[in-house]
């Protein structure tokens, strides 16, 4: 018998199986607190007991632990409404080896391999960060990346069988405090404040333990949920997990039932356990109508780990009962979409835990139906449970509701992925892999060449790849993250060859924006080919199916174009003109050889209102300070944003559809340069210095620091270079007149 490792045990919510295992050795309290302090320097926040939750105060929040990115509002209309019938909203419950992994740190970390980063965000509605802590606050790196893409981010409040103090949850505020206007449930108020301070969108409430008899009160629990929802405010979300029932028993219903419907109503949404059947789906629909609970608020769980052939303990079962989960996750999403219900996928990072060497291939098989490698080094042995007959026809993206990229008035991408090899340290660059989860941009849904060829009747295909380093045999310096467009001949049995000249199209983003002249698009690009007969550029797709082409310049240098998004001539004037897509076109003679040919690279696309404001604030008062005590004592760089009027500036920006941060104003992030070398990014006005930089600070009084503020649409404002070496507090940049140079 193959025994599971600790990663297999730390799965999300498991029908009580976890609770029947021998008690895991408990970590001494002093060691837990030490780890908690160390994790805090990575930007992680979690609370392990009710005492910590009660003692938490908003002013104790470290700036590096707070997400600064506002939730990008998705357009209320569904994308291609007719085509989105029988689609499900997808919720992801992310549990990756217990979570709070080093690669999720707010300033990134050097890593040996890529990890899970949720690259299909346009198909995701809600993302829950799950860990075995009482209060699990999503790391700001996740929150920044997800909210930039319009995905709601929820933390987890979980009470497990070994958690003490559950009776305190329904404790009301004392009468003396209530006189100050703070009546109600103290812990509901605390959870709402935590979400507000750390910048995320709500909570999954998961009670895996019954209340002590003397403290159980169903009406109080309902009141707690209602207050939490109200305290969070409009646009936030509370989801009840299908564990504790209305008769104070942990009894997984695997559906909406009379035992949990009142709790679902109070919270507003429910995530069911994952052992459901189609019969329970039908019963849920009937009860939802009776209780007037929208089907859009009912998520059915899907256990990705259920497909493993060597899970110890009771068999894990999820829909479909045979070979469900894993590569067949999309089969369950399809079944729920057909019934108008929503999908809650437990542990989407399963490929990276179960089979790290093939993780990307397995992830693509789940989401886009790519063919799996014949051999997987996953430990499932000869059973080959993941090579099913269904997965290629049932990828998640086929049945998940796709949302337009950006909002109806804003889109920005620089094509950054969550991992990069462009790591710079002090006076040299090296090719080590580094995580930059917070920097992950809005990414196009790119099909691989083999998939594009399968769907084509032509002998030539365009395809795109994301790069951040130089291309093979490139004669120029890499410009950083970008989309590179290739063309290649493909062998297609049914190919139709009309002539030697062809135009090819590569869709990048689906949009839903007005085409009335109120928006402009800025695109930064470079032509990579030297074929004088080959032309290409960007195209726009309008709602009536019309395409409009824009030819890019012929120079081989990096260049930018700004184009006003106008109504296309000839469109039906009875309907509002809408821009619904953007892509790349290439026209010219067919490719002459079998090798891929790089034809174009795009560094940046920004769509904003025509009169979008440029950041008027500057960066000043750059200095360093000590933070922490004992084993967490360290140095930080600090700076300030000049003329920051958050409420006034925020209202003006929001009115124009431009993101604006409650903590960093018009800046999405900051680039930190030391002696002309980029040493990292910050999402607050503070930056934790590495040990190497701290040592230099002690010995080099002339260490030069410059901070570059980067706006949400890529605009850049740089400070003067300031020498910060020397004693603490003796290194303020007192210059108030800042360069505010707009950098390309």
C-alpha positions as CSV (number, residue, x, y, z in Angstrom):
1,X,0.0,0.0,0.0
2,X,1.3,3.5,-0.9
3,X,0.9,5.9,2.0
4,X,0.0,9.5,1.3
5,X,2.5,12.2,2.0
6,X,1.7,15.3,4.0
7,X,0.7,17.2,0.8
8,X,-2.0,14.6,0.2
9,X,-3.4,15.0,3.7
10,X,-3.6,18.8,3.5
11,X,-6.5,18.8,1.1
12,X,-9.4,21.1,1.3
13,X,-12.5,20.0,3.2
14,X,-12.7,16.2,3.0
15,X,-15.9,14.7,4.2
16,X,-14.4,14.2,7.7
17,X,-11.8,11.7,6.5
18,X,-9.0,14.0,7.6
19,X,-10.5,14.1,11.1
20,X,-10.3,10.3,11.4
21,X,-6.6,10.3,10.9
22,X,-4.2,10.3,13.8
23,X,-3.7,13.8,15.3
24,X,-0.8,15.6,13.6
25,X,1.9,16.6,16.1
26,X,1.2,20.2,17.2
27,X,3.9,22.8,16.7
28,X,4.9,24.5,19.9
29,X,3.2,28.0,20.3
30,X,6.6,29.8,20.4
31,X,7.6,28.2,17.1
32,X,4.2,29.0,15.5
33,X,4.6,32.7,16.5
34,X,8.2,32.7,15.1
35,X,6.9,31.4,11.8
36,X,4.1,33.9,11.8
37,X,6.5,36.8,12.3
38,X,8.8,35.5,9.5
39,X,5.8,35.0,7.2
40,X,4.7,38.6,7.9
41,X,7.9,39.9,6.2
42,X,6.7,38.0,3.1
43,X,3.4,39.9,3.2
44,X,1.4,37.0,4.7
45,X,-1.3,37.5,7.3
46,X,-3.1,34.7,9.1
47,X,-4.6,34.3,12.5
48,X,-4.5,31.0,14.3
49,X,-7.0,31.3,17.1
50,X,-9.8,33.4,18.4
51,X,-7.5,35.3,20.8
52,X,-5.5,36.6,17.8
53,X,-8.7,37.5,15.9
54,X,-10.0,39.4,18.9
55,X,-6.7,41.3,19.4
56,X,-6.2,42.3,15.8
57,X,-6.3,46.0,15.1
58,X,-6.4,47.8,11.7
59,X,-3.5,50.1,12.6
60,X,-1.2,47.0,13.0
61,X,-1.5,46.1,9.3
62,X,1.9,46.3,7.6
63,X,1.8,48.2,4.3
64,X,3.5,45.3,2.5
65,X,0.6,43.0,3.6
66,X,-2.1,45.2,2.0
67,X,-3.2,44.7,-1.6
68,X,-3.3,48.0,-3.4
69,X,-5.2,47.1,-6.6
70,X,-8.9,47.9,-6.8
71,X,-11.3,45.3,-8.2
72,X,-11.7,46.0,-11.9
73,X,-15.4,46.2,-12.6
74,X,-16.5,43.6,-15.2
75,X,-19.2,44.6,-17.6
76,X,-22.6,43.6,-16.3
77,X,-23.6,42.2,-19.6
78,X,-22.4,38.7,-20.4
79,X,-19.9,38.4,-23.2
80,X,-21.7,37.2,-26.4
81,X,-24.9,36.6,-24.5
82,X,-26.3,34.1,-27.0
83,X,-23.1,32.1,-27.1
84,X,-22.9,31.9,-23.3
85,X,-26.0,29.9,-22.7
86,X,-25.2,26.8,-20.8
87,X,-22.1,28.3,-19.2
88,X,-21.1,28.2,-15.5
89,X,-19.5,30.7,-13.3
90,X,-16.3,29.1,-12.0
91,X,-15.1,29.6,-8.4
92,X,-11.6,28.3,-7.5
93,X,-10.8,27.2,-3.9
94,X,-7.1,27.3,-3.9
95,X,-5.3,25.0,-1.5
96,X,-1.7,24.3,-2.5
97,X,0.2,22.3,0.0
98,X,-1.2,24.3,2.9
99,X,-0.6,27.6,1.1
100,X,1.5,30.6,2.2
101,X,4.2,29.4,-0.1
102,X,7.5,31.4,-0.6
103,X,6.7,32.2,-4.3
104,X,3.5,34.0,-3.1
105,X,5.6,36.7,-1.3
106,X,4.6,40.3,-2.0
107,X,8.0,41.2,-3.3
108,X,8.5,37.8,-5.1
109,X,11.2,35.2,-4.5
110,X,13.8,33.2,-6.3
111,X,12.4,29.8,-7.1
112,X,13.6,26.6,-8.8
113,X,10.4,25.9,-10.8
114,X,7.2,27.6,-11.7
115,X,4.1,27.1,-9.5
116,X,0.4,27.6,-9.9
117,X,-0.6,31.1,-11.0
118,X,-4.1,30.9,-12.4
119,X,-3.5,31.9,-16.0
120,X,-7.1,31.5,-17.1
121,X,-8.5,34.4,-15.1
122,X,-11.1,35.5,-17.8
123,X,-12.8,32.2,-17.1
124,X,-12.9,32.7,-13.3
125,X,-15.5,34.5,-11.3
126,X,-14.3,34.1,-7.7
127,X,-11.0,32.9,-6.1
128,X,-10.9,31.6,-2.5
129,X,-7.6,31.4,-0.7
130,X,-7.7,28.4,1.6
131,X,-5.4,27.3,4.4
132,X,-5.7,25.5,7.7
133,X,-5.6,28.6,9.8
134,X,-8.6,30.1,11.6
135,X,-8.4,33.2,9.5
136,X,-6.8,33.0,6.1
137,X,-6.1,36.3,4.5
138,X,-5.1,36.1,0.8
139,X,-1.5,37.2,0.2
140,X,-1.5,40.6,-1.5
141,X,0.3,39.2,-4.5
142,X,-2.7,37.0,-5.3
143,X,-5.2,39.8,-4.6
144,X,-3.4,42.3,-6.8
145,X,-3.1,39.9,-9.8
146,X,-6.7,38.7,-9.5
147,X,-8.4,42.0,-8.9
148,X,-6.5,43.5,-11.9
149,X,-8.3,40.8,-13.9
150,X,-11.7,41.5,-12.4
151,X,-11.8,38.3,-10.2
152,X,-13.2,38.6,-6.7
153,X,-10.8,37.4,-4.0
154,X,-12.1,35.8,-0.8
155,X,-10.4,34.7,2.4
156,X,-11.3,31.7,4.5
157,X,-12.6,31.5,8.0
158,X,-12.4,27.9,9.0
159,X,-13.2,26.2,12.3
160,X,-11.9,22.6,12.3
161,X,-12.6,19.9,14.9
162,X,-9.4,20.6,16.9
163,X,-10.0,24.4,16.9
164,X,-10.8,25.7,20.4
165,X,-13.1,28.5,21.3
166,X,-16.0,28.1,18.7
167,X,-18.5,29.3,21.3
168,X,-16.9,32.7,21.2
169,X,-17.9,33.2,17.5
170,X,-21.4,34.3,18.4
171,X,-20.3,36.5,21.3
172,X,-22.0,39.9,21.1
173,X,-20.4,43.2,22.0
174,X,-20.7,44.2,25.6
175,X,-23.4,46.8,26.5
176,X,-20.7,49.5,27.3
177,X,-19.2,49.1,23.9
178,X,-22.7,49.0,22.3
179,X,-23.3,52.5,23.6
180,X,-20.6,53.7,21.2
181,X,-22.6,52.4,18.2
182,X,-20.8,49.0,18.0
183,X,-23.6,46.7,18.8
184,X,-23.7,43.2,17.2
185,X,-21.2,40.4,16.7
186,X,-17.7,41.5,17.4
187,X,-16.1,38.8,15.2
188,X,-18.3,39.7,12.2
189,X,-17.1,43.2,12.6
190,X,-13.5,42.1,12.8
191,X,-13.7,39.9,9.7
192,X,-15.3,42.7,7.7
193,X,-12.5,45.1,8.9
194,X,-9.8,42.7,7.9
195,X,-11.2,42.4,4.4
196,X,-11.3,46.1,4.1
197,X,-7.8,46.8,5.4
198,X,-6.1,44.1,3.4
199,X,-8.0,44.9,0.3
200,X,-10.0,41.7,-0.6
201,X,-13.7,41.0,-1.3
202,X,-15.2,38.7,1.3
203,X,-15.1,35.4,3.1
204,X,-15.8,31.7,2.8
205,X,-17.3,30.6,6.1
206,X,-16.5,27.0,6.8
207,X,-17.6,25.5,10.2
208,X,-16.4,21.9,10.4
209,X,-17.3,21.6,14.1
210,X,-20.6,21.7,16.0
211,X,-21.1,24.4,18.6
212,X,-21.1,23.3,22.3
213,X,-24.7,22.7,23.4
214,X,-24.8,25.6,25.7
215,X,-23.7,28.1,23.0
216,X,-25.7,26.9,20.0
217,X,-28.3,29.4,18.7
218,X,-29.3,29.1,15.1
219,X,-30.8,32.6,15.0
220,X,-27.5,34.0,16.3
221,X,-25.6,32.3,13.6
222,X,-27.9,33.6,11.0
223,X,-27.5,37.1,12.5
224,X,-23.8,36.7,12.4
225,X,-23.8,35.9,8.7
226,X,-26.2,38.8,7.9
227,X,-24.1,41.3,9.9
228,X,-20.9,40.1,8.2
229,X,-22.5,40.6,4.8
230,X,-23.8,44.0,5.7
231,X,-20.5,45.1,7.3
232,X,-18.5,44.1,4.2
233,X,-20.7,46.4,2.1
234,X,-21.9,46.4,-1.5
235,X,-20.0,44.4,-4.0
236,X,-18.5,42.0,-1.4
237,X,-19.4,38.4,-0.9
238,X,-20.0,35.8,1.8
239,X,-20.2,32.1,0.9
240,X,-21.4,29.5,3.3
241,X,-19.7,26.1,3.0
242,X,-21.9,23.0,3.1
243,X,-20.7,21.4,6.4
244,X,-22.5,22.6,9.6
245,X,-26.3,22.2,9.2
246,X,-29.2,24.1,10.8
247,X,-29.5,21.4,13.5
248,X,-25.9,22.0,14.6
249,X,-24.4,18.9,13.0
250,X,-21.5,18.5,10.6
251,X,-23.4,16.7,7.9
252,X,-22.4,17.3,4.3
253,X,-25.5,17.7,2.2
254,X,-23.8,17.8,-1.3
255,X,-26.6,20.1,-2.4
256,X,-28.9,23.0,-1.3
257,X,-31.2,21.3,1.2
258,X,-33.6,22.2,4.0
259,X,-30.7,21.6,6.4
260,X,-28.5,24.4,5.0
261,X,-30.8,26.7,2.9
262,X,-31.4,29.2,5.7
263,X,-27.6,29.5,6.2
264,X,-27.1,30.0,2.4
265,X,-29.8,32.7,2.4
266,X,-28.2,34.6,5.2
267,X,-24.8,34.4,3.6
268,X,-26.0,35.1,0.1
269,X,-24.2,32.2,-1.5
270,X,-23.3,28.5,-0.9
271,X,-20.5,26.2,-1.9
272,X,-21.6,22.6,-1.6
273,X,-19.5,19.6,-0.8
274,X,-18.3,17.7,-3.9
275,X,-20.0,14.2,-3.7
276,X,-23.1,15.3,-5.5
277,X,-25.2,13.5,-8.1
278,X,-27.4,14.8,-10.9
279,X,-30.4,13.9,-8.8
280,X,-29.2,16.3,-6.1
281,X,-28.6,19.0,-8.7
282,X,-32.3,18.7,-9.7
283,X,-33.5,18.9,-6.1
284,X,-31.3,21.9,-5.5
285,X,-32.9,23.8,-8.4
286,X,-36.4,23.1,-7.1
287,X,-35.6,24.2,-3.6
288,X,-33.7,27.3,-4.9
289,X,-36.9,28.4,-6.6
290,X,-38.9,27.9,-3.4
291,X,-36.4,29.8,-1.3
292,X,-35.8,32.5,-4.0
293,X,-32.1,31.8,-4.0
294,X,-30.6,32.7,-7.4
295,X,-28.9,29.8,-9.1
296,X,-26.0,32.2,-9.8
297,X,-25.2,32.0,-6.1
298,X,-25.1,28.2,-5.8
299,X,-21.7,26.6,-6.4
300,X,-21.3,22.8,-6.5
301,X,-18.0,21.5,-5.4
302,X,-15.7,19.5,-7.6
303,X,-12.7,17.7,-6.0
304,X,-9.8,17.7,-8.4
305,X,-7.9,15.2,-6.3
306,X,-10.6,12.5,-6.6
307,X,-9.1,11.2,-9.9
308,X,-5.9,9.9,-8.2
309,X,-5.8,6.1,-8.2
310,X,-3.7,5.8,-5.0
311,X,-5.5,8.0,-2.5
312,X,-5.4,6.3,0.8
313,X,-8.5,6.0,3.1
314,X,-12.1,6.1,1.8
315,X,-12.4,6.5,-2.0
316,X,-12.7,10.2,-3.0
317,X,-15.7,10.6,-5.3
318,X,-16.8,13.6,-7.3
319,X,-18.9,14.0,-10.4
320,X,-18.7,12.0,-12.6
321,X,-18.6,9.1,-10.1
322,X,-16.1,7.2,-12.2
323,X,-12.9,9.0,-13.0
324,X,-14.2,12.4,-11.8
325,X,-11.9,15.3,-10.9
326,X,-8.4,15.7,-12.4
327,X,-8.4,15.9,-16.1
328,X,-12.2,15.3,-16.1
329,X,-12.9,18.4,-14.0
330,X,-14.5,20.0,-17.1
331,X,-17.0,17.1,-17.3
332,X,-18.5,18.3,-14.0
333,X,-18.4,21.9,-15.1
334,X,-20.3,20.9,-18.2
335,X,-23.0,19.1,-16.2
336,X,-23.5,22.1,-13.9
337,X,-23.5,24.6,-16.8
338,X,-26.3,22.6,-18.5
339,X,-28.5,23.1,-15.4
340,X,-27.7,26.8,-14.9
341,X,-25.7,26.2,-11.8
342,X,-22.1,27.2,-10.9
343,X,-18.9,25.2,-10.4
344,X,-16.6,25.4,-7.3
345,X,-13.3,23.7,-8.1
346,X,-11.3,22.5,-5.1
347,X,-7.5,22.6,-5.5
348,X,-6.9,23.8,-9.0
349,X,-3.2,23.7,-8.3
350,X,-3.4,19.8,-8.3
351,X,-1.1,19.4,-11.3
352,X,1.7,21.2,-9.6
353,X,1.5,19.0,-6.5
354,X,0.6,15.7,-8.0
355,X,2.9,15.7,-11.0
356,X,5.3,18.7,-10.9
357,X,7.4,17.5,-13.9
358,X,4.3,17.5,-16.2
359,X,2.2,20.2,-14.4
360,X,1.8,22.6,-17.3
361,X,0.8,19.8,-19.7
362,X,-1.8,18.5,-17.2
363,X,-3.1,22.0,-16.5
364,X,-3.6,22.6,-20.2
365,X,-5.4,19.3,-20.5
366,X,-7.9,20.3,-17.8
367,X,-8.5,23.9,-19.1
368,X,-8.1,23.7,-22.9
369,X,-8.3,20.0,-23.7
370,X,-4.7,19.6,-24.8
371,X,-3.6,16.0,-25.3
372,X,-1.7,14.6,-22.3
373,X,1.8,13.1,-22.7
374,X,1.7,9.4,-22.9
375,X,3.7,8.9,-19.7
376,X,3.1,10.9,-16.6
377,X,5.5,10.7,-13.6
378,X,2.6,11.1,-11.2
379,X,2.7,8.0,-9.0
380,X,-0.6,6.6,-10.1
381,X,1.1,3.7,-11.7
382,X,-0.2,1.5,-14.5
383,X,-3.8,2.6,-13.9
384,X,-3.4,5.8,-16.0
385,X,-6.5,7.4,-14.5
386,X,-5.9,10.7,-16.1
387,X,-5.9,9.5,-19.7
388,X,-9.7,9.4,-19.9
389,X,-11.8,9.3,-23.1
390,X,-13.7,12.5,-22.1
391,X,-11.1,15.2,-21.2
392,X,-10.2,16.4,-24.6
393,X,-13.8,17.1,-25.5
394,X,-14.7,18.6,-22.1
395,X,-12.1,21.3,-21.1
396,X,-13.1,23.7,-18.4
397,X,-12.9,26.7,-20.8
398,X,-15.5,25.2,-23.0
399,X,-18.2,25.4,-20.3
400,X,-16.9,28.2,-18.0
401,X,-18.4,31.6,-18.5
402,X,-15.8,33.8,-20.2
403,X,-15.7,37.5,-19.1
404,X,-14.4,40.3,-21.3
405,X,-10.9,41.5,-20.7
406,X,-10.7,44.7,-18.8
407,X,-13.8,46.8,-18.0
408,X,-16.1,48.7,-20.4
409,X,-13.7,51.7,-20.4
410,X,-10.3,50.3,-19.4
411,X,-7.8,47.7,-20.4
412,X,-4.1,47.5,-19.7
413,X,-1.6,44.6,-20.3
414,X,2.1,44.4,-20.6
415,X,1.9,40.6,-21.0
416,X,3.8,39.9,-17.7
417,X,3.5,36.4,-16.4
418,X,3.9,35.3,-12.8
419,X,7.4,34.0,-13.3
420,X,10.4,35.7,-15.0
421,X,14.0,34.9,-15.7
422,X,14.8,38.6,-16.0
423,X,16.2,39.0,-12.5
424,X,18.6,41.8,-11.8
425,X,20.7,42.0,-8.7
426,X,22.9,45.0,-7.8
427,X,25.4,45.4,-10.7
428,X,24.6,42.2,-12.7
429,X,21.7,40.3,-14.4
430,X,21.3,36.6,-14.2
431,X,18.9,34.0,-15.5
432,X,17.5,32.6,-12.2
433,X,13.8,32.1,-12.1
434,X,11.9,34.5,-9.9
435,X,8.2,34.7,-8.9
436,X,6.4,37.9,-9.6
437,X,2.8,36.8,-8.9
438,X,1.6,40.3,-8.1
439,X,2.8,41.5,-11.5
440,X,0.8,39.0,-13.6
441,X,-1.0,41.1,-16.2
442,X,-4.2,40.6,-18.1
443,X,-3.2,37.7,-20.4
444,X,-4.7,36.6,-23.7
445,X,-6.2,33.1,-24.0
446,X,-3.6,31.7,-26.5
447,X,-4.1,28.3,-28.1
448,X,-1.0,26.4,-28.8
449,X,0.1,25.9,-32.4
450,X,-1.1,22.3,-32.6
451,X,-4.6,23.3,-31.4
452,X,-4.8,26.2,-33.8
453,X,-3.7,23.9,-36.6
454,X,-6.4,21.3,-35.6
455,X,-9.1,24.0,-35.9
456,X,-7.8,25.4,-39.2
457,X,-8.4,24.4,-42.9
458,X,-5.4,26.3,-44.0
459,X,-1.8,25.4,-44.4
460,X,-0.4,28.3,-42.4
461,X,-1.3,29.4,-38.8
462,X,-0.5,32.4,-36.6
463,X,0.1,31.7,-33.0
464,X,1.4,33.7,-30.0
465,X,3.8,33.1,-27.1
466,X,4.6,35.1,-24.0
467,X,8.3,35.9,-23.6
468,X,10.5,37.9,-21.3
469,X,13.9,37.1,-22.6
470,X,15.7,37.3,-26.0
471,X,14.4,35.1,-28.8
472,X,16.9,32.5,-30.3
473,X,19.4,34.2,-32.6
474,X,18.0,37.6,-31.8
475,X,20.4,40.5,-32.5
476,X,18.8,43.0,-30.2
477,X,18.3,43.4,-26.5
478,X,15.2,41.9,-25.0
479,X,12.6,44.5,-24.2
480,X,11.1,42.5,-21.3
481,X,7.7,40.9,-21.1
482,X,5.8,40.8,-24.4
483,X,3.7,38.8,-26.8
484,X,5.6,37.4,-29.7
485,X,3.5,36.5,-32.8
486,X,4.8,33.7,-35.1
487,X,3.6,32.2,-38.3
488,X,4.3,28.7,-39.4
489,X,3.3,26.2,-42.1
490,X,1.1,23.3,-40.8
491,X,0.1,20.0,-42.2
492,X,-3.6,19.9,-42.5
493,X,-5.2,17.0,-44.5
494,X,-8.3,19.1,-45.3
495,X,-6.3,22.2,-46.2
496,X,-7.7,24.4,-48.9
497,X,-5.0,26.2,-50.9
498,X,-6.5,29.0,-52.9
499,X,-3.4,31.0,-53.8
500,X,0.1,31.9,-52.6
501,X,-1.1,35.1,-50.8
502,X,-3.1,34.9,-47.5
503,X,-4.3,37.0,-44.6
504,X,-4.2,35.3,-41.1
505,X,-6.0,36.4,-37.9
506,X,-4.9,35.8,-34.3
507,X,-7.6,36.8,-31.7
508,X,-6.1,38.2,-28.5
509,X,-8.8,39.6,-26.2
510,X,-12.6,39.6,-26.1
511,X,-13.9,43.0,-25.1
512,X,-17.1,44.8,-24.5
513,X,-16.5,48.5,-24.9
514,X,-18.2,51.5,-26.6
515,X,-16.9,52.4,-30.0
516,X,-18.1,56.0,-29.9
517,X,-14.9,58.0,-29.9
518,X,-14.7,58.2,-26.1
519,X,-11.8,55.7,-25.9
520,X,-8.3,55.5,-27.2
521,X,-5.9,52.6,-27.6
522,X,-2.1,52.9,-27.2
523,X,-0.1,50.0,-28.5
524,X,3.7,49.5,-28.2
525,X,5.2,47.1,-30.7
526,X,8.2,46.1,-32.9
527,X,8.2,44.5,-36.3
528,X,10.5,41.4,-36.4
529,X,10.6,40.4,-40.0
530,X,12.3,42.0,-43.1
531,X,9.9,40.7,-45.7
532,X,8.8,43.8,-47.7
533,X,5.8,41.9,-49.0
534,X,4.5,41.1,-45.5
535,X,2.2,43.5,-43.8
536,X,0.3,43.3,-40.5
537,X,-1.0,45.0,-37.4
538,X,-3.9,45.1,-35.0
539,X,-7.5,44.5,-35.9
540,X,-10.7,45.5,-34.1
541,X,-13.8,43.3,-34.1
542,X,-17.1,45.0,-33.8
543,X,-20.4,43.6,-32.5
544,X,-21.9,43.3,-36.0
545,X,-18.9,41.1,-37.1
546,X,-17.1,43.9,-38.9
547,X,-13.3,43.9,-38.7
548,X,-11.2,47.0,-39.0
549,X,-7.5,46.7,-39.7
550,X,-4.7,49.0,-38.6
551,X,-1.3,48.6,-40.3
552,X,1.7,48.9,-38.0
553,X,4.8,50.8,-39.0
554,X,7.6,49.3,-41.1
555,X,10.5,50.2,-38.9
556,X,12.3,47.6,-36.8
557,X,12.5,49.8,-33.7
558,X,10.1,49.8,-30.8
559,X,7.3,52.3,-31.6
560,X,3.9,53.3,-30.3
561,X,0.6,54.2,-31.9
562,X,-2.4,55.9,-30.4
563,X,-5.8,55.3,-32.1
564,X,-9.2,56.7,-31.3
565,X,-11.8,53.9,-31.0
566,X,-14.5,55.1,-33.4
567,X,-17.6,53.6,-34.8
568,X,-16.9,51.6,-37.9
569,X,-18.4,52.8,-41.2
570,X,-21.5,50.9,-42.2
571,X,-22.5,49.5,-38.9
572,X,-26.2,49.2,-38.1
573,X,-27.0,52.5,-36.5
574,X,-30.0,51.1,-34.7
575,X,-27.7,49.5,-32.2
576,X,-25.0,50.9,-29.9
577,X,-21.6,50.4,-31.6
578,X,-19.5,48.1,-29.5
579,X,-15.9,46.9,-29.7
580,X,-16.0,43.1,-28.8
581,X,-12.5,41.9,-29.8
582,X,-8.9,42.8,-30.6
583,X,-6.3,40.7,-32.4
584,X,-3.4,40.6,-34.8
585,X,-3.5,40.2,-38.6
586,X,-0.7,39.3,-41.0
587,X,-1.0,39.4,-44.8
588,X,1.5,38.3,-47.4
589,X,3.1,35.4,-49.2
590,X,2.8,32.1,-47.5
591,X,5.6,31.0,-45.3
592,X,8.4,29.4,-47.3
593,X,9.9,27.0,-44.8
594,X,8.8,24.7,-42.0
595,X,10.5,26.8,-39.2
596,X,8.4,29.2,-37.2
597,X,8.9,32.8,-38.3
598,X,8.6,35.6,-35.6
599,X,6.8,38.5,-37.3
600,X,5.7,40.9,-34.5
601,X,6.1,41.5,-30.8
602,X,3.7,43.6,-28.7
603,X,5.0,45.0,-25.4
604,X,1.9,46.9,-24.2
605,X,-1.8,47.6,-25.0
606,X,-3.7,50.3,-23.1
607,X,-7.3,51.3,-23.7
608,X,-8.5,54.3,-21.7
609,X,-10.9,57.2,-22.0
610,X,-9.6,59.9,-24.3
611,X,-9.2,62.5,-21.6
612,X,-7.8,60.1,-18.9
613,X,-5.8,62.0,-16.4
614,X,-2.0,61.5,-16.2
615,X,-0.6,61.0,-12.7
616,X,0.0,64.5,-11.3
617,X,1.6,63.2,-8.1
618,X,5.3,62.9,-7.5
619,X,7.5,60.7,-5.3
620,X,9.5,62.3,-2.5
621,X,11.1,61.8,0.9
622,X,13.0,58.7,0.1
623,X,14.8,57.3,3.1
624,X,15.5,54.0,5.0
625,X,14.4,52.8,8.4
626,X,14.7,49.8,10.7
627,X,11.6,47.7,11.2
628,X,10.9,44.7,13.5
629,X,12.6,43.3,16.5
630,X,14.9,40.4,17.2
631,X,14.9,37.8,14.5
632,X,12.7,39.9,12.2
633,X,14.7,43.2,12.5
634,X,15.4,44.5,9.0
635,X,15.8,47.6,6.9
636,X,13.3,49.1,4.5
637,X,13.2,51.9,2.0
638,X,10.3,54.3,2.5
639,X,9.0,57.1,0.3
640,X,5.9,59.4,0.0
641,X,3.5,60.4,-2.7
642,X,3.1,64.1,-3.0
643,X,-0.2,65.9,-3.3
644,X,-2.2,62.7,-2.7
645,X,-5.9,63.6,-2.1
646,X,-7.3,60.1,-2.1
647,X,-11.1,60.8,-1.9
648,X,-11.1,63.6,-4.4
649,X,-8.7,62.0,-6.9
650,X,-10.3,58.6,-6.5
651,X,-13.8,60.0,-7.4
652,X,-12.4,61.8,-10.4
653,X,-10.6,58.7,-11.7
654,X,-13.5,56.3,-11.1
655,X,-15.8,58.7,-13.0
656,X,-13.6,58.2,-16.0
657,X,-13.2,54.4,-15.5
658,X,-9.6,54.6,-14.5
659,X,-8.4,52.4,-11.5
660,X,-7.3,54.3,-8.4
661,X,-5.8,52.8,-5.3
662,X,-6.8,53.7,-1.8
663,X,-3.2,53.2,-0.6
664,X,-1.0,54.2,-3.6
665,X,-3.3,56.6,-5.5
666,X,-2.7,56.6,-9.3
667,X,0.2,54.1,-9.0
668,X,-0.2,50.4,-9.6
669,X,3.3,49.6,-8.4
670,X,6.8,51.1,-7.9
671,X,10.1,50.1,-9.5
672,X,13.0,50.3,-7.0
673,X,16.4,51.1,-8.5
674,X,19.7,51.0,-6.7
675,X,22.7,52.5,-8.5
676,X,20.7,52.3,-11.7
677,X,19.8,48.7,-11.3
678,X,16.3,47.4,-10.8
679,X,16.2,45.5,-7.5
680,X,12.4,44.8,-7.2
681,X,8.9,46.0,-7.3
682,X,6.8,47.4,-4.4
683,X,3.0,47.6,-4.1
684,X,3.2,49.9,-1.2
685,X,5.4,52.9,-0.3
686,X,7.8,50.6,1.5
687,X,10.3,48.0,0.3
688,X,12.1,45.4,2.3
689,X,15.8,45.5,1.6
690,X,17.7,42.2,1.0
691,X,20.6,41.3,3.3
692,X,23.0,42.2,0.5
693,X,21.5,45.7,0.1
694,X,21.3,46.2,3.9
695,X,25.0,45.4,4.1
696,X,25.8,47.9,1.4
697,X,23.7,50.5,3.2
698,X,26.0,50.3,6.2
699,X,29.2,50.7,4.2
700,X,28.3,52.8,1.2
701,X,27.1,56.4,2.1
702,X,26.7,57.1,-1.6
703,X,24.2,54.3,-2.5
704,X,21.9,55.9,-5.0
705,X,18.1,55.1,-4.9
706,X,15.5,56.0,-7.4
707,X,11.8,55.1,-7.2
708,X,9.7,54.9,-10.4
709,X,5.9,55.0,-9.9
710,X,4.0,53.1,-12.6
711,X,0.4,54.0,-13.2
712,X,-2.4,51.5,-13.9
713,X,-2.2,52.2,-17.6
714,X,1.6,52.0,-17.7
715,X,2.4,55.7,-17.2
716,X,5.7,56.3,-15.4
717,X,6.8,59.0,-12.9
718,X,10.3,58.9,-11.6
719,X,11.9,60.5,-8.6
720,X,15.3,62.1,-8.5
721,X,18.1,59.7,-7.6
722,X,18.8,60.1,-3.9
723,X,21.8,59.0,-1.8
724,X,20.4,57.1,1.1
725,X,23.5,55.6,2.7
726,X,24.4,56.7,6.2
727,X,22.6,56.9,9.5
728,X,18.9,56.2,9.8
729,X,16.7,59.3,9.4
730,X,19.7,61.3,8.0
731,X,18.8,60.5,4.4
732,X,15.6,62.3,3.6
733,X,15.1,63.5,0.0
734,X,13.8,67.0,0.8
735,X,13.4,67.9,-2.9
736,X,9.8,68.8,-3.6
737,X,10.2,69.5,-7.2
738,X,10.2,66.1,-8.9
739,X,11.1,65.1,-12.4
740,X,7.7,63.5,-13.1
741,X,9.3,62.3,-16.4
742,X,7.0,60.2,-18.6
743,X,9.1,57.2,-19.5
744,X,8.5,55.1,-22.6
